[in-house]
Amino acid sequence: MKTLTYYLLGIFSLCLLNACSDEDNPTPEPPPSKGQEEVQKIVEVLESQTEISQFVDMLKQVDVADLNENQLTVFAVKNPNTASRTAQLDSASIKNHIVKGRYAKEDLTDGSTLTSISNETLYVTRTENDVLINGVKIEGNAIPAGNSYVYVVPEVIPMIEAPATYKHQTTIIVKELIAKNYPSLPLLAEVTIEAKDGSNQPVGTFKTNTEGSVVISHNCDTLIYRLQKTDYADLNDGWIYAGTLDENGNYMYKDLNGDAKLDINDKVNNIEWPYQVIYEKDAQEVNSIHEHFMVPVEKTEEISRVLEQTWAAYTQNLLELNKQLLTGEGGFSYDDVAVVSERYWDAVIQTRMSLTELQTTLVEAGEETSPLNEEISMKLQEINLNFYEYYGQTPFYGAEEEFIEQLQLFADSFTQDNARKILRWLAEIYLLKEEWQRAADSAAEQTDAESKLILAIANQKLQNETQALQYLNQARTLLVQESETITSLEGKVLIETCHFYGGVSNPYPYYRILNEEINCYEKVEGFTTGKNHLLPVPQKALDAGIYNLRQNNDY
């Protein structure tokens, strides 16, 4: 019995010794896999990329313990607040965005395939420099990280069973049209072609190659596009170059309507988007080739052309805004005013940016004293005026008086025609500020219809009814030669004159000046007097914190 006891005690002691030994010398953790090390390097590089922060947070948690690849290609998805997407990332689908192997952008060739670490196949389609992974377009260039590359994509990449196919291929060829090379025309590389479909949804931006051509693959039956290249033009005052010269070596233009004569009817309807290709849905023809011509232009000519296009886009946006605000076009209700306000704000910022860039280019070309410089300055001030009309604020100057002082300086230094226009703008600003006498003084020497209307309103506010009627009838006569004489300011005669056969360029602020409901044609749904006499400042403009803006009352 003693022997058995000693034996059991010996075994128990041995177990205790082993247990103590295990605690003192625990089993070592396995070293990180090559994949884990590489993902960690990628995370460290991407930490500063705020637009993909949610993807990076998820990448930190991804299980790649069994991954022995130390060269990867990662497609990082933008955060949901900067890109709309239907699918959502999770711990499984994020692995579909990590590809085995390191691929530079030039390696992502059309028709090639990639394999994700989850063994899914990703299909590459490419047109020039536009690369799509399973139909999702890569944004920008590769971000080096460790032994790997990272690309940013706007949405979650869907898994598909076959590469994306396209219904049509439109080939565009661009040639340089200059007399000394006629009839052999050189091909024009690096021409930017921006395309959209018939619903104004973007198709993509492309560039011609060294052969002067580009192939646009698309599924839309209507393709609308435009050409752009610095120091080149494809239109002359709305006419399209035909690619030939007459016997005197002058450029010839396309006879768009086919009536064997060139006139105003052969100008393009939309100089901003002059080209359109329509494929019949049931036709056998699914591809087509289109040849265009561009001519080298002087810097000022190019700036003038771009200025015309930029301003046409802005004024069209302003026209559409007025139609909605004043007539309820398209079912507009003031309950939706924040949406149209944000759209207009985007147009203001984009146009100001474009005009400033044009002005900088003009100065760099040594054309600071060119009349074109004054024209751009006028358009910038007109945008500032429009913003004041619609929002009652001057974000690009800080205070109303600073804006007024700037306009007065321009009126003193600009040409006579522009000076007169500025004085009319000042008169309207004074109306909006309810400074009736200053408004009357600024408009006193003007002869246009809107200035006469301003004088009528100012004198009515100053209780000079006889003079107000006199100016009102002058305004209406200028608008319509045989207008009926107005003998009373009762009713809505002043606001109606704003719309009288074209009336004023922007009627919306006059409703605020006259404290009228917007119902000249018919009542616009949701309009509230006072509140909707100004537009709401878009939240993103307030959040930017650089425009000195405040939200308007009651919004």
C-alpha positions as CSV (number, residue, x, y, z in Angstrom):
1,M,0.0,0.0,0.0
2,K,2.9,2.4,0.9
3,T,4.5,1.6,-2.5
4,L,1.2,2.5,-4.3
5,T,0.9,5.7,-2.3
6,Y,4.4,6.8,-3.2
7,Y,3.8,5.9,-6.8
8,L,0.7,8.2,-7.0
9,L,2.4,11.0,-5.2
10,G,5.2,10.8,-7.7
11,I,2.9,11.0,-10.7
12,F,1.0,14.0,-9.0
13,S,4.4,15.8,-8.5
14,L,5.4,15.2,-12.0
15,C,2.1,16.7,-13.3
16,L,2.7,19.8,-11.1
17,L,6.1,20.2,-12.5
18,N,4.9,20.0,-16.0
19,A,2.1,22.5,-15.3
20,C,4.6,24.9,-13.8
21,S,6.9,24.4,-16.8
22,D,4.0,25.2,-19.3
23,E,3.3,28.5,-17.4
24,D,6.9,29.5,-17.4
25,N,7.4,28.6,-21.1
26,P,4.0,29.2,-22.9
27,T,3.6,28.0,-26.5
28,P,4.9,30.8,-28.8
29,E,2.4,32.6,-31.1
30,P,2.9,31.7,-34.8
31,P,4.7,34.5,-36.7
32,P,2.5,36.7,-38.9
33,S,1.9,35.5,-42.4
34,K,3.3,37.4,-45.4
35,G,-0.3,38.6,-46.1
36,Q,-0.8,39.9,-42.6
37,E,2.5,41.9,-42.8
38,E,1.6,43.3,-46.2
39,V,-2.0,44.3,-45.1
40,Q,-0.5,46.1,-42.1
41,K,1.8,48.1,-44.3
42,I,-1.2,49.0,-46.5
43,V,-3.2,50.1,-43.5
44,E,-0.4,52.4,-42.3
45,V,-0.3,54.1,-45.7
46,L,-4.0,54.5,-46.0
47,E,-4.6,55.8,-42.5
48,S,-4.4,59.4,-43.8
49,Q,-7.0,58.9,-46.6
50,T,-10.2,60.1,-44.9
51,E,-12.4,59.4,-47.9
52,I,-11.8,55.6,-47.4
53,S,-11.6,55.6,-43.6
54,Q,-14.4,53.0,-43.2
55,F,-12.8,50.6,-45.6
56,V,-9.5,51.0,-43.7
57,D,-11.2,50.3,-40.4
58,M,-12.6,47.1,-41.8
59,L,-9.3,46.2,-43.5
60,K,-7.7,46.2,-40.0
61,Q,-10.0,43.4,-39.0
62,V,-9.8,41.2,-42.1
63,D,-8.5,37.7,-41.4
64,V,-5.5,37.0,-43.7
65,A,-3.6,34.7,-41.4
66,D,-3.4,32.0,-44.1
67,L,-2.4,34.5,-46.9
68,N,1.2,34.0,-48.0
69,E,1.1,36.6,-50.7
70,N,3.4,39.7,-50.1
71,Q,2.3,41.5,-53.2
72,L,-1.3,42.6,-53.4
73,T,-3.6,45.0,-55.3
74,V,-6.4,46.5,-53.1
75,F,-9.5,48.3,-54.4
76,A,-10.5,50.7,-51.5
77,V,-14.1,51.7,-51.5
78,K,-15.1,55.3,-50.7
79,N,-17.2,56.0,-47.5
80,P,-21.0,55.9,-48.1
81,N,-21.3,59.6,-47.5
82,T,-19.1,60.4,-50.5
83,A,-20.3,57.7,-52.8
84,S,-23.7,56.1,-53.2
85,R,-23.8,52.3,-53.5
86,T,-26.4,49.6,-53.1
87,A,-24.1,46.9,-51.8
88,Q,-22.4,47.1,-48.4
89,L,-19.0,45.8,-47.3
90,D,-18.6,43.1,-44.7
91,S,-15.9,40.8,-43.4
92,A,-16.4,38.5,-46.4
93,S,-16.9,40.8,-49.3
94,I,-13.9,43.0,-48.4
95,K,-11.7,40.1,-49.4
96,N,-13.2,40.4,-52.9
97,H,-11.4,43.8,-53.0
98,I,-8.0,42.4,-52.3
99,V,-6.3,40.8,-55.3
100,K,-3.3,38.4,-55.4
101,G,-0.4,40.1,-57.1
102,R,0.7,43.7,-57.6
103,Y,-0.8,45.4,-60.7
104,A,0.3,48.8,-62.0
105,K,-2.4,50.7,-63.9
106,E,-0.8,49.8,-67.3
107,D,-0.9,46.1,-66.3
108,L,-4.7,46.3,-66.0
109,T,-5.3,45.6,-69.7
110,D,-8.7,45.3,-71.4
111,G,-9.9,41.7,-71.1
112,S,-7.6,40.6,-68.4
113,T,-8.7,38.9,-65.2
114,L,-7.7,39.2,-61.5
115,T,-8.1,36.7,-58.7
116,S,-9.1,37.9,-55.2
117,I,-7.8,36.4,-52.0
118,S,-11.3,34.8,-51.7
119,N,-10.7,33.2,-55.1
120,E,-13.3,35.3,-56.9
121,T,-12.5,36.3,-60.5
122,L,-12.5,40.0,-61.3
123,Y,-12.8,41.2,-64.9
124,V,-10.9,44.2,-66.3
125,T,-12.3,46.4,-69.1
126,R,-10.4,49.4,-70.4
127,T,-10.9,52.3,-72.8
128,E,-7.7,54.3,-73.0
129,N,-6.9,55.4,-69.4
130,D,-10.4,54.5,-68.0
131,V,-10.1,51.2,-66.1
132,L,-13.2,49.3,-64.8
133,I,-13.2,46.3,-62.5
134,N,-16.4,44.4,-62.9
135,G,-17.9,47.6,-64.3
136,V,-16.7,49.9,-61.5
137,K,-14.4,52.6,-62.6
138,I,-11.1,53.1,-60.8
139,E,-10.6,56.8,-59.7
140,G,-7.1,58.3,-60.1
141,N,-3.8,56.4,-60.1
142,A,-2.3,53.7,-57.9
143,I,-1.2,54.5,-54.3
144,P,2.0,52.6,-53.5
145,A,1.9,50.8,-50.2
146,G,4.6,48.3,-49.1
147,N,5.0,45.8,-52.0
148,S,1.4,46.5,-53.1
149,Y,-0.8,49.0,-55.0
150,V,-4.1,50.5,-53.8
151,Y,-6.8,52.0,-56.1
152,V,-9.8,54.0,-54.9
153,V,-13.2,53.0,-56.3
154,P,-16.5,54.8,-55.8
155,E,-18.6,51.8,-54.8
156,V,-18.5,48.2,-53.8
157,I,-17.4,46.0,-56.6
158,P,-20.1,43.5,-57.5
159,M,-19.3,39.9,-58.3
160,I,-20.2,38.9,-61.9
161,E,-20.1,35.7,-63.9
162,A,-18.7,37.2,-67.1
163,P,-16.9,40.5,-68.2
164,A,-19.1,43.5,-68.9
165,T,-20.2,43.7,-72.5
166,Y,-21.3,46.8,-74.4
167,K,-24.1,47.4,-76.9
168,H,-22.3,49.9,-79.0
169,Q,-18.8,51.1,-79.8
170,T,-18.4,54.6,-81.1
171,T,-15.0,55.5,-82.6
172,I,-14.1,59.1,-82.7
173,I,-11.2,60.4,-84.9
174,V,-9.9,63.9,-84.5
175,K,-7.6,65.7,-87.0
176,E,-5.9,69.0,-87.0
177,L,-7.2,71.3,-89.7
178,I,-4.5,73.8,-90.9
179,A,-4.1,75.2,-94.4
180,K,-0.4,74.4,-94.8
181,N,-1.0,70.6,-94.3
182,Y,-4.1,70.5,-96.6
183,P,-5.2,68.0,-97.8
184,S,-3.1,65.7,-95.6
185,L,-4.3,66.4,-92.1
186,P,-2.3,65.3,-89.0
187,L,-4.0,63.2,-86.4
188,L,-4.6,65.0,-83.1
189,A,-3.6,63.2,-79.9
190,E,-4.6,64.1,-76.3
191,V,-8.0,65.5,-77.3
192,T,-10.3,65.2,-74.3
193,I,-13.7,63.8,-75.1
194,E,-16.4,64.0,-72.5
195,A,-19.5,61.9,-73.1
196,K,-23.0,61.4,-71.6
197,D,-26.1,59.6,-72.6
198,G,-29.5,60.9,-73.7
199,S,-30.6,61.3,-70.1
200,N,-27.6,63.5,-69.3
201,Q,-25.9,60.7,-67.2
202,P,-22.1,60.6,-67.7
203,V,-20.6,57.9,-69.8
204,G,-17.0,58.9,-69.2
205,T,-14.1,61.1,-70.1
206,F,-11.7,59.8,-72.7
207,K,-8.6,61.0,-74.6
208,T,-7.5,60.4,-78.2
209,N,-4.4,58.3,-78.7
210,T,-1.4,59.0,-80.9
211,E,-3.5,57.8,-83.8
212,G,-6.0,60.6,-83.0
213,S,-8.7,58.2,-82.2
214,V,-10.6,56.8,-79.2
215,V,-13.2,54.0,-78.9
216,I,-16.1,54.7,-76.5
217,S,-17.9,51.5,-75.4
218,H,-21.4,52.1,-74.1
219,N,-24.8,50.7,-73.7
220,C,-26.9,53.8,-74.3
221,D,-28.5,54.3,-77.7
222,T,-27.9,58.1,-77.6
223,L,-24.4,59.3,-77.1
224,I,-23.7,63.1,-76.6
225,Y,-20.2,64.4,-76.4
226,R,-17.9,67.3,-76.7
227,L,-14.2,67.8,-77.7
228,Q,-11.7,69.9,-75.7
229,K,-8.0,70.6,-76.3
230,T,-6.0,73.6,-75.0
231,D,-5.3,76.1,-77.8
232,Y,-7.6,74.3,-80.3
233,A,-11.2,74.8,-81.3
234,D,-13.7,72.5,-83.0
235,L,-16.4,75.2,-83.6
236,N,-16.4,78.7,-85.0
237,D,-19.4,80.7,-83.6
238,G,-21.5,77.5,-83.6
239,W,-20.5,76.2,-87.0
240,I,-18.7,72.8,-87.2
241,Y,-15.5,72.6,-89.3
242,A,-16.0,70.5,-92.3
243,G,-12.4,69.4,-92.7
244,T,-11.9,71.2,-96.1
245,L,-10.9,74.6,-97.4
246,D,-12.3,76.7,-100.2
247,E,-10.4,77.8,-103.2
248,N,-9.0,80.8,-101.2
249,G,-7.7,78.6,-98.4
250,N,-10.5,79.6,-96.0
251,Y,-12.1,77.1,-93.6
252,M,-15.4,75.5,-94.6
253,Y,-18.2,74.4,-92.3
254,K,-20.7,71.5,-92.2
255,D,-24.1,72.0,-93.9
256,L,-25.9,70.3,-91.0
257,N,-29.5,70.6,-92.5
258,G,-28.4,69.5,-96.0
259,D,-30.0,72.4,-97.9
260,A,-26.8,73.2,-99.9
261,K,-26.3,76.6,-98.2
262,L,-24.6,77.7,-95.1
263,D,-26.6,79.9,-92.8
264,I,-27.7,80.3,-89.2
265,N,-29.7,77.1,-89.4
266,D,-26.5,75.2,-89.7
267,K,-25.2,76.2,-86.3
268,V,-25.3,73.5,-83.6
269,N,-28.2,73.8,-81.1
270,N,-26.0,73.4,-78.1
271,I,-22.4,74.7,-78.3
272,E,-21.6,73.1,-75.0
273,W,-22.5,69.6,-76.2
274,P,-22.4,69.9,-80.0
275,Y,-22.2,66.2,-81.1
276,Q,-24.8,63.5,-80.9
277,V,-24.9,59.9,-82.1
278,I,-28.2,58.0,-82.1
279,Y,-28.4,54.3,-82.6
280,E,-31.8,52.9,-83.6
281,K,-32.7,50.3,-81.0
282,D,-33.6,47.6,-83.6
283,A,-31.1,48.5,-86.2
284,Q,-28.2,46.1,-87.2
285,E,-25.7,48.9,-87.0
286,V,-24.2,48.8,-83.5
287,N,-20.9,50.6,-84.1
288,S,-20.0,53.8,-85.9
289,I,-17.0,56.0,-86.7
290,H,-17.1,59.8,-86.6
291,E,-14.4,62.2,-87.8
292,H,-14.0,65.7,-86.4
293,F,-11.6,68.6,-87.0
294,M,-9.9,71.1,-84.7
295,V,-8.0,74.2,-85.6
296,P,-5.2,75.9,-83.6
297,V,-6.4,79.2,-82.2
298,E,-4.8,82.2,-80.5
299,K,-4.9,82.1,-76.7
300,T,-7.5,84.9,-76.5
301,E,-9.7,83.1,-79.1
302,E,-9.6,79.9,-77.1
303,I,-10.4,81.7,-73.8
304,S,-13.3,83.5,-75.5
305,R,-14.7,80.2,-76.8
306,V,-14.5,78.6,-73.4
307,L,-15.9,81.7,-71.8
308,E,-18.9,81.5,-74.1
309,Q,-19.5,77.9,-73.3
310,T,-19.1,78.4,-69.5
311,W,-21.4,81.4,-69.4
312,A,-24.0,79.6,-71.6
313,A,-24.1,76.8,-69.1
314,Y,-24.5,79.1,-66.1
315,T,-27.3,81.3,-67.7
316,Q,-29.1,78.1,-68.7
317,N,-29.0,76.9,-65.1
318,L,-30.2,80.3,-63.9
319,L,-33.1,80.2,-66.4
320,E,-34.2,76.8,-65.2
321,L,-34.0,78.0,-61.6
322,N,-36.3,81.0,-62.4
323,K,-38.8,78.8,-64.2
324,Q,-39.1,76.6,-61.2
325,L,-39.2,79.4,-58.6
326,L,-41.7,81.5,-60.6
327,T,-43.9,79.0,-62.3
328,G,-43.5,75.7,-60.5
329,E,-42.2,74.1,-63.7
330,G,-41.8,70.4,-63.5
331,G,-44.0,70.1,-60.5
332,F,-41.7,72.2,-58.4
333,S,-42.9,73.1,-54.9
334,Y,-41.1,75.3,-52.3
335,D,-41.0,72.3,-50.1
336,D,-38.2,71.2,-52.5
337,V,-36.4,74.6,-52.5
338,A,-33.3,73.2,-50.8
339,V,-32.6,70.9,-53.6
340,V,-32.8,73.5,-56.4
341,S,-30.8,75.9,-54.1
342,E,-28.0,73.4,-53.8
343,R,-28.0,72.8,-57.6
344,Y,-27.6,76.6,-58.2
345,W,-24.9,76.9,-55.5
346,D,-22.9,74.2,-57.4
347,A,-23.3,76.2,-60.6
348,V,-22.1,79.4,-58.9
349,I,-19.0,77.8,-57.4
350,Q,-18.1,75.9,-60.7
351,T,-18.6,79.0,-62.9
352,R,-16.7,81.3,-60.6
353,M,-13.8,78.8,-60.5
354,S,-13.8,78.4,-64.3
355,L,-13.9,82.2,-64.9
356,T,-11.1,82.8,-62.4
357,E,-9.0,80.1,-64.2
358,L,-9.7,81.8,-67.5
359,Q,-8.7,85.2,-66.1
360,T,-5.4,83.7,-64.7
361,T,-4.6,82.2,-68.1
362,L,-5.3,85.5,-69.8
363,V,-2.9,87.3,-67.5
364,E,-0.2,84.7,-67.9
365,A,-0.5,85.1,-71.7
366,G,0.2,88.8,-71.2
367,E,-3.3,89.9,-72.1
368,E,-4.2,91.6,-68.8
369,T,-5.4,94.7,-70.7
370,S,-7.4,92.8,-73.2
371,P,-11.2,93.7,-73.3
372,L,-11.7,90.0,-72.6
373,N,-10.3,90.5,-69.1
374,E,-12.9,93.2,-68.5
375,E,-15.6,90.9,-69.8
376,I,-14.6,88.1,-67.5
377,S,-14.6,90.6,-64.5
378,M,-18.1,91.7,-65.5
379,K,-19.4,88.1,-65.5
380,L,-17.8,87.4,-62.1
381,Q,-19.6,90.5,-60.7
382,E,-22.8,89.5,-62.3
383,I,-22.6,86.1,-60.5
384,N,-22.0,88.0,-57.2
385,L,-25.0,90.1,-57.9
386,N,-27.2,87.1,-58.7
387,F,-26.1,85.5,-55.4
388,Y,-27.1,88.7,-53.5
389,E,-30.4,88.7,-55.4
390,Y,-31.3,85.1,-54.4
391,Y,-29.7,84.8,-51.0
392,G,-29.4,88.4,-49.7
393,Q,-25.7,87.8,-48.9
394,T,-22.3,88.6,-50.4
395,P,-20.1,85.6,-49.5
396,F,-17.3,86.6,-51.9
397,Y,-16.8,90.0,-50.4
398,G,-17.8,89.6,-46.7
399,A,-20.1,92.6,-46.5
400,E,-22.6,94.4,-48.7
401,E,-20.7,97.7,-48.6
402,E,-17.5,96.0,-49.8
403,F,-19.4,94.6,-52.7
404,I,-20.9,98.0,-53.5
405,E,-17.5,99.7,-53.3
406,Q,-16.0,97.2,-55.7
407,L,-18.8,97.8,-58.2
408,Q,-18.4,101.5,-57.9
409,L,-14.6,101.2,-58.7
410,F,-15.4,99.1,-61.7
411,A,-18.0,101.7,-62.9
412,D,-15.3,104.3,-62.7
413,S,-12.7,102.3,-64.7
414,F,-14.7,100.1,-67.1
415,T,-16.0,101.0,-70.6
416,Q,-19.1,103.2,-70.8
417,D,-21.4,100.3,-71.7
418,N,-20.2,98.2,-68.7
419,A,-20.3,101.2,-66.4
420,R,-24.0,101.8,-67.3
421,K,-24.8,98.2,-66.6
422,I,-23.0,98.4,-63.2
423,L,-25.0,101.5,-62.2
424,R,-28.2,99.5,-62.9
425,W,-26.9,96.7,-60.8
426,L,-26.2,99.2,-58.0
427,A,-29.7,100.6,-58.3
428,E,-31.2,97.1,-57.8
429,I,-29.0,96.5,-54.8
430,Y,-30.2,99.7,-53.2
431,L,-33.8,98.6,-53.9
432,L,-33.1,95.3,-52.1
433,K,-31.6,97.3,-49.2
434,E,-34.7,99.5,-49.2
435,E,-32.5,102.6,-49.8
436,W,-35.0,104.1,-52.3
437,Q,-33.4,107.5,-52.9
438,R,-30.0,105.9,-53.6
439,A,-31.7,103.5,-56.0
440,A,-33.3,106.4,-57.8
441,D,-30.0,108.3,-58.0
442,S,-28.1,105.3,-59.5
443,A,-30.8,104.7,-62.1
444,A,-31.5,108.3,-63.0
445,E,-29.3,108.6,-66.1
446,Q,-30.1,105.1,-67.5
447,T,-32.3,104.7,-70.5
448,D,-33.0,100.9,-70.5
449,A,-36.4,99.4,-69.5
450,E,-35.2,97.8,-66.2
451,S,-33.7,101.1,-65.0
452,K,-37.0,102.8,-65.7
453,L,-38.8,100.2,-63.8
454,I,-36.4,100.6,-60.9
455,L,-37.1,104.4,-61.0
456,A,-40.8,103.6,-60.9
457,I,-40.5,101.4,-57.9
458,A,-38.2,103.8,-56.0
459,N,-40.5,106.7,-56.6
460,Q,-43.5,104.7,-55.6
461,K,-41.8,103.8,-52.3
462,L,-40.9,107.5,-51.9
463,Q,-44.6,108.3,-52.5
464,N,-43.9,110.2,-55.7
465,E,-46.8,108.6,-57.5
466,T,-46.8,110.9,-60.5
467,Q,-43.1,110.3,-61.3
468,A,-43.5,106.6,-60.6
469,L,-46.3,106.4,-63.2
470,Q,-44.2,108.3,-65.7
471,Y,-41.3,106.0,-65.3
472,L,-43.5,102.9,-65.3
473,N,-45.1,103.8,-68.7
474,Q,-41.6,104.6,-70.1
475,A,-40.5,101.1,-69.1
476,R,-43.5,99.5,-70.6
477,T,-43.1,101.5,-73.8
478,L,-39.5,100.4,-74.1
479,L,-40.6,96.8,-73.7
480,V,-43.6,97.0,-76.1
481,Q,-43.9,100.0,-78.5
482,E,-47.7,100.3,-78.3
483,S,-48.3,99.5,-74.7
484,E,-51.5,100.7,-72.9
485,T,-50.9,103.8,-70.7
486,I,-51.1,102.9,-67.0
487,T,-52.9,105.5,-64.8
488,S,-52.7,103.9,-61.4
489,L,-50.2,101.9,-59.4
490,E,-53.0,99.8,-57.8
491,G,-53.0,96.1,-58.0
492,K,-50.0,94.1,-59.3
493,V,-49.0,96.4,-62.2
494,L,-45.4,96.7,-61.0
495,I,-44.7,93.0,-60.6
496,E,-46.5,92.3,-63.8
497,T,-44.2,94.7,-65.6
498,C,-41.3,92.6,-64.4
499,H,-42.6,89.9,-66.7
500,F,-44.0,92.2,-69.4
501,Y,-42.7,90.8,-72.7
502,G,-39.4,89.7,-71.2
503,G,-39.3,92.5,-68.6
504,V,-36.3,92.2,-66.2
505,S,-33.6,89.6,-66.5
506,N,-34.2,88.1,-63.0
507,P,-37.8,88.7,-61.7
508,Y,-37.3,86.7,-58.5
509,P,-35.8,89.4,-56.3
510,Y,-38.5,91.9,-57.4
511,Y,-41.0,89.8,-55.5
512,R,-39.0,90.5,-52.4
513,I,-38.7,94.2,-53.2
514,L,-42.4,94.5,-53.7
515,N,-43.4,92.0,-51.0
516,E,-45.5,90.0,-53.5
517,E,-46.4,86.4,-53.4
518,I,-45.0,84.4,-56.3
519,N,-48.3,83.9,-58.2
520,C,-47.9,86.1,-61.3
521,Y,-48.9,83.2,-63.5
522,E,-50.4,80.9,-60.9
523,K,-49.6,80.2,-57.2
524,V,-46.5,78.1,-56.8
525,E,-47.1,75.4,-54.2
526,G,-45.5,75.8,-50.8
527,F,-44.5,79.4,-51.2
528,T,-44.4,81.4,-47.9
529,T,-44.3,85.1,-48.0
530,G,-41.1,86.5,-46.5
531,K,-39.4,83.1,-45.9
532,N,-39.3,82.1,-49.6
533,H,-38.4,85.5,-50.9
534,L,-34.8,84.3,-50.2
535,L,-33.4,80.8,-51.0
536,P,-32.0,78.6,-48.2
537,V,-28.2,78.5,-48.0
538,P,-27.1,75.0,-48.8
539,Q,-25.8,73.1,-45.8
540,K,-22.5,72.2,-47.5
541,A,-21.9,76.0,-48.1
542,L,-22.4,76.6,-44.4
543,D,-20.2,73.7,-43.4
544,A,-17.4,74.9,-45.7
545,G,-16.8,77.7,-43.3
546,I,-15.0,79.9,-45.8
547,Y,-17.8,81.9,-47.3
548,N,-19.0,83.9,-44.3
549,L,-22.5,82.7,-44.8
550,R,-25.4,82.4,-42.4
551,Q,-28.7,80.5,-42.9
552,N,-31.6,82.8,-44.0
553,N,-34.5,83.3,-41.6
554,D,-37.1,80.5,-41.1
555,Y,-35.0,77.8,-42.8
